[in-house]
Amino acid sequence: MTRYDLAIVGSGSGNSLITPYWDDKKVALIDAGIFGGTCLNVGCIPTKMFVYPATLGASTQQAGRLGIDLERRSTDWRGIRDRIFGRIDAISAAGLRYRDQELDNVDVYQERVVLRDPHTLVTGSGEVITADQVVLASGSRAVLPDVPGVELPQVHTSDTIMRLDDLPERVLVIGGGFIAAEFAHVFHGLGSSVTQVNRSGALLRHHDEEISRRFTAAAAQRWEVVLDHALTSITGNDDGTVTGHFEQEGQPLEVRADVVLLATGRIPNSDRLDAAAAGLDLEEDGRLAVDDFQRVLSGGVPVEGCYALGDASNEYQLKHVANREARVVAHNLEHPRALRVTDRTAVPAAVFSDPQIAAVGLTEAQAREQAADESDVVAVVQEYGSTAYGWAMEDQEGLVKLVASRSTGRLLGAHIMGHEASMLIQPLIQAMATGLGVVDMARGQYWIHPALTEVVENALLGLDLPQGADAPL
């Protein structure tokens, strides 16, 4: 049995917990996966490094309406792949080397562990680890549908599809969430023929209905979109291709492809920790239950010295949320008598597909459902094409949708689809986080003309809210 002052399960955001405070203490860092976690190795960073060249590739198809004849003659898939992972793999390896070999106070365990109790872990090789403080930052993993054929070598998840040797001619994307939307754009933009099949009637259906409906239509203009079809099996063909088999109300559909991406969701890794058997509480979806201080609960009571963060315990599955939680946990580990809570005000998210999407706060439906008086909720949709920069782009898809409260004059939600949506939404996030009212935000500052940000300004001005005698001019 080996005792530590701190044991961390997970080398993603959990890795940042090892601050100088621990220099004279013993720390165990445990991760059976690739060092650095999901975001660095198979998530946010490599996907966006593929998204950018894919967006350049897709722009050749959009330039014609502006009078520019662009041609994408080829895609150097291996060059793109090797540029991306040549950087990422080196960062991962350097991080592991630093923690494992260069820090005398840190021991790295590259194997799975299970919890015997909240402060005792057992490694796959049988070593027992105890720690005064434990942080469970074990992340999540891709979930596979329970159908025949998912084990075929042509079938991938987001963990493996970016390492392909060659750009596939035909890609079948199964799913309708953000991972499916991003990879459909990546392969379409780089030159593959993409078919996206979703079991429900819309893509990105967890977004505001207006965004979901418009994105579904926009995606269908770029690649083939098939809705309301459930996957029943995947079979291999003699020529090395595969066929996805689907059904809609008993009517079969077959889609032939070189590669299949299963993007049907992710689940937390708490089950692999045997967390429930160790007495820890779980949410209905399997996440570790935590309080506002990120302390893990057991029987509804916080376990002293046992914390969780990231995908292991929150519903967002977003790196910026995990990083915020890691900062809170780092403080609470070092200052147990002055605990801080995690502020989840205005948590934003973006989908880096084509068109791009960003959102923060409530959808219109959620706002109306939660309002004591539904008439208090006001919403507006502003088209990119209503602004001068939108004219320059000849944009026919982009929009800003805002949801606000008449009684408070504050934003309840913001939803943007179109060019650089993830950047346009940032001032709206700041307004929601700081409590800045809609009228003050719209008129209390200058908005550059004719920048695309004018679509945000005009959306704010379009909300039917009382101005007040002292409103900015």
Secondary structure as the mmCIF struct_conf table of DSSP 4:
data_model
#
loop_
_struct_conf.conf_type_id
_struct_conf.id
_struct_conf.beg_label_comp_id
_struct_conf.beg_label_asym_id
_struct_conf.beg_label_seq_id
_struct_conf.end_label_comp_id
_struct_conf.end_label_asym_id
_struct_conf.end_label_seq_id
STRN STRN1 THR A 2 VAL A 9
BEND BEND1 SER A 11 GLY A 12
HELX_RH_3T_P HELX_RH_3T_P1 SER A 13 LEU A 17
HELX_RH_3T_P HELX_RH_3T_P2 PRO A 20 TRP A 22
TURN_TY1_P TURN_TY1_P1 ASP A 23 ASP A 24
BEND BEND2 LYS A 25 LYS A 25
STRN STRN2 VAL A 27 ILE A 30
BEND BEND3 ALA A 32 GLY A 33
TURN_TY1_P TURN_TY1_P2 PHE A 35 GLY A 36
HELX_RH_AL_P HELX_RH_AL_P1 GLY A 37 ASN A 41
TURN_TY1_P TURN_TY1_P3 VAL A 42 VAL A 42
BEND BEND4 GLY A 43 GLY A 43
HELX_RH_AL_P HELX_RH_AL_P2 CYS A 44 GLN A 62
HELX_RH_3T_P HELX_RH_3T_P3 ALA A 63 LEU A 66
TURN_TY1_P TURN_TY1_P4 GLY A 67 GLY A 67
HELX_RH_AL_P HELX_RH_AL_P3 TRP A 77 ARG A 97
HELX_RH_PI_P HELX_RH_PI_P1 TYR A 98 GLU A 102
TURN_TY1_P TURN_TY1_P5 ASP A 104 ASN A 105
STRN STRN3 VAL A 106 TYR A 109
BEND BEND5 GLU A 111 GLU A 111
STRN STRN4 VAL A 113 ASP A 117
TURN_TY1_P TURN_TY1_P6 PRO A 118 HIS A 119
STRN STRN5 THR A 120 THR A 123
TURN_TY1_P TURN_TY1_P7 GLY A 124 SER A 125
BEND BEND6 GLY A 126 GLY A 126
STRN STRN6 VAL A 128 LEU A 136
STRN STRN7 SER A 140 ALA A 142
BEND BEND7 ASP A 146 VAL A 147
TURN_TY1_P TURN_TY1_P8 PRO A 148 GLU A 151
BEND BEND8 LEU A 152 LEU A 152
TURN_TY1_P TURN_TY1_P9 PRO A 153 GLN A 154
STRN STRN8 VAL A 155 HIS A 156
TURN_TY1_P TURN_TY1_P10 SER A 158 THR A 160
HELX_RH_3T_P HELX_RH_3T_P4 ILE A 161 ARG A 163
BEND BEND9 ASP A 165 ASP A 166
BEND BEND10 GLU A 169 GLU A 169
STRN STRN9 ARG A 170 ILE A 174
BEND BEND11 GLY A 177 GLY A 177
HELX_RH_AL_P HELX_RH_AL_P4 PHE A 178 LEU A 190
TURN_TY1_P TURN_TY1_P11 GLY A 191 GLY A 191
STRN STRN10 SER A 193 VAL A 197
BEND BEND12 ARG A 199 LEU A 204
TURN_TY1_P TURN_TY1_P12 ARG A 205 HIS A 206
BEND BEND13 HIS A 207 HIS A 207
HELX_RH_AL_P HELX_RH_AL_P5 GLU A 209 ALA A 220
TURN_TY1_P TURN_TY1_P13 GLN A 221 ARG A 222
BEND BEND14 TRP A 223 TRP A 223
STRN STRN11 GLU A 224 VAL A 226
BEND BEND15 ASP A 228 ASP A 228
STRN STRN12 ALA A 230 GLY A 236
TURN_TY1_P TURN_TY1_P14 ASP A 238 ASP A 239
BEND BEND16 GLY A 240 GLY A 240
STRN STRN13 VAL A 242 GLN A 248
TURN_TY1_P TURN_TY1_P15 GLU A 249 GLY A 250
STRN STRN14 GLN A 251 ALA A 257
BEND BEND17 ASP A 258 ASP A 258
STRN STRN15 VAL A 259 LEU A 262
STRN STRN16 ARG A 266 PRO A 268
HELX_RH_3T_P HELX_RH_3T_P5 ASN A 269 LEU A 273
TURN_TY1_P TURN_TY1_P16 ASP A 274 GLY A 279
STRN STRN17 LEU A 282 LEU A 282
TURN_TY1_P TURN_TY1_P17 GLU A 284 ASP A 285
BEND BEND18 GLY A 286 GLY A 286
HELX_LH_PP_P HELX_LH_PP_P1 ARG A 287 ARG A 287
STRN STRN18 LEU A 288 LEU A 288
HELX_LH_PP_P HELX_LH_PP_P2 ALA A 289 ALA A 289
STRN STRN19 VAL A 290 VAL A 290
TURN_TY1_P TURN_TY1_P18 ASP A 292 PHE A 293
STRN STRN20 ARG A 295 SER A 298
TURN_TY1_P TURN_TY1_P19 GLY A 299 GLY A 300
STRN STRN21 VAL A 301 ALA A 308
HELX_RH_3T_P HELX_RH_3T_P6 GLY A 310 ALA A 312
TURN_TY1_P TURN_TY1_P20 SER A 313 SER A 313
BEND BEND19 GLU A 315 TYR A 316
HELX_RH_AL_P HELX_RH_AL_P6 LYS A 319 GLU A 334
TURN_TY1_P TURN_TY1_P21 PRO A 336 ARG A 337
BEND BEND20 ALA A 338 ALA A 338
TURN_TY1_P TURN_TY1_P22 THR A 345 ALA A 346
STRN STRN22 PRO A 348 VAL A 351
BEND BEND21 SER A 353 PRO A 355
STRN STRN23 ILE A 357 GLY A 361
HELX_RH_AL_P HELX_RH_AL_P7 GLU A 364 GLN A 370
BEND BEND22 ALA A 372 ASP A 373
HELX_RH_3T_P HELX_RH_3T_P7 GLU A 374 ASP A 376
STRN STRN24 VAL A 377 GLU A 383
HELX_RH_3T_P HELX_RH_3T_P8 TYR A 384 SER A 386
BEND BEND23 THR A 387 THR A 387
HELX_RH_AL_P HELX_RH_AL_P8 ALA A 388 MET A 393
TURN_TY1_P TURN_TY1_P23 GLU A 394 GLU A 394
BEND BEND24 GLN A 396 GLU A 397
STRN STRN25 LEU A 399 SER A 405
TURN_TY1_P TURN_TY1_P24 ARG A 406 THR A 408
STRN STRN26 LEU A 411 MET A 417
BEND BEND25 GLY A 418 GLY A 418
TURN_TY1_P TURN_TY1_P25 HIS A 419 GLU A 420
HELX_RH_AL_P HELX_RH_AL_P9 ALA A 421 LEU A 424
TURN_TY1_P TURN_TY1_P26 ILE A 425 ILE A 425
HELX_RH_AL_P HELX_RH_AL_P10 GLN A 426 THR A 434
TURN_TY1_P TURN_TY1_P27 GLY A 435 GLY A 435
HELX_RH_AL_P HELX_RH_AL_P11 VAL A 438 ARG A 443
BEND BEND26 GLY A 444 GLN A 445
TURN_TY1_P TURN_TY1_P28 HIS A 449 PRO A 450
BEND BEND27 ALA A 451 ALA A 451
TURN_TY1_P TURN_TY1_P29 LEU A 452 THR A 453
HELX_RH_AL_P HELX_RH_AL_P12 GLU A 454 GLY A 462
BEND BEND28 LEU A 463 LEU A 463
TURN_TY1_P TURN_TY1_P30 ALA A 469 ASP A 470
#
